């Protein structure tokens, strides 16, 4: 990815695809920290894709320079952790949770105001 010109590498240890099951913070940390450490050594900025404050902390300690949170810092303690860490933050959004997000998907409509 770096050789192909990636400016930042986003690493995540828990899927948010529809129907995905959650993993513990420890499992997520075990999955992402070694990879973040290796990529950070190459000098390419790393983003951690997580919603868990404990993972945010471990990832930044390992060299991540940005938090990418699909739950927009809504998990308990996430906003406070992001503020404490002082790194860049990318706020994303999703409807519901991965295990049920497709059950009542909304249809969005655009209208022309003019």
Helices and strands as residue ranges (DSSP letters): E 8-12, H 25-41, E 45-49, H 53-62, E 66-69, H 78-85, E 88-91
